[in-house]
Amino acid sequence: MSDLHELLIAAASRAADFRGATDERPIIPAFDLAALRVALGPLRDGPTSADVVIEDLATIIEPALVASAGPRYFGFVIGGALDAATAADILTTGWDQNAFNAVTSPGAALIEDVAGAWLMDVLGLPSDASFGFVTGGQAANTVSLAAARHYVLANAGWDVERDGLNGSPRVRVVATAERHATIDMSLRLLGFGSGVLEPVATDSQGAIDVADLAVVLTNSAPGPTIVCLQAGNVNTGAFDDLVTAIATAHDHGAWVHVDGAFGLWAAASPSTRHLVAGIELADSWATDGHKWLNVPYDSGYAFCAHPVAHAAAMTYSAAYIKGQGEGDLRAPGDFVPESSRRARGFATWAALRQLGRRELAELIDRCCELARRFAEQLAMIEGVTVLNDVVLNQVLVRFGTDEETDRVIRAVQNSGECWMGATSWHGVRAMRISVSNWQTSESDVDRSVRAISAACSSGSAH
């Protein structure tokens, strides 16, 4: 075998060994940061053989790696990459394709065509929508809102790509206080600024108050308007009433964007599809692949019901690009911000191919069932309150006071048994449990509940 063969086999074997141990290794590692910096060393003057580089990298860094791909990591709605998606990502790196267009890689362009159609099918989106494979939810929201910016300003007679926002008609952006922070970042990146947001009230679970949406939209003169809705509240998992909210927004001539970073995957299961009723009526959608589809990182998707607006917001050209003869394949780079871009479609195609419709639905259902199992068992512990209606894969838990809640969270995280994050919800501190890993089982939930119970008991002992 060539040196490259041996090197890649060794690297894949080392990665597989790490992944195989995530079930039992501490979730958060204990390590000496200063010692690791020293071990990584200064940049040397001369070269080092590739096999030594990879061996050193793995040996030095593995002690500082988080077992977030394992079955008891419940923070930030993070899944662990499926086997086929992991292997496909290794191929993606080895193939080293630039997925800008069909000239730079016909295979990468083709796989995005196919995988994009599969995604729209399982997510219940219009088959004639456009799509872009991006880095994650932040990029997906930004691309979608860029398409929205183009559309609403073009309808007002303004070419924002040519003339920018200086002097343009005022664009209203309407969203709730429960929106994800990536919406604000997208507005900053697009030149609107987060201060443009007009707030809408929510209900006790963080879903939009559609009556207040109507009031907010009515209380200003008609003009270019973008309404941001949510499929899956970041804390509670609650869904906006999409049917009513979209109809209300469209009655006022607004573009409707749905941020469904993880909640959009509810459409993939008959058991949860009712939560996204009306989703197909929106104008754009954003979701993550590296959350509930369980593909490796650097995977998100932006979808748009107005392909012309989508392409207008993202496409650019140059003399060295024109006339390259791409044939019948779409140019993936026309729908995303990047030119030199990773071929993200391979891992997505592999994940969907491995799961199929049935296993994808079962993955969604199983995570939701395990979230309910968490809530039911934790509610039985004295002093523990479940704060949300568990409608999807999110569980919010409080342990008496803010101070005690933070103490329990730290104790659980430090135990290494499992990892849950902290959040603030309606003015109080809470533990946020997100179940989205394909490997998580009932025994993982039970083991995690015991760790939480032990953390509660350790505090009462003092």
Disulfide bonds with the S-S distance in Angstrom:
none
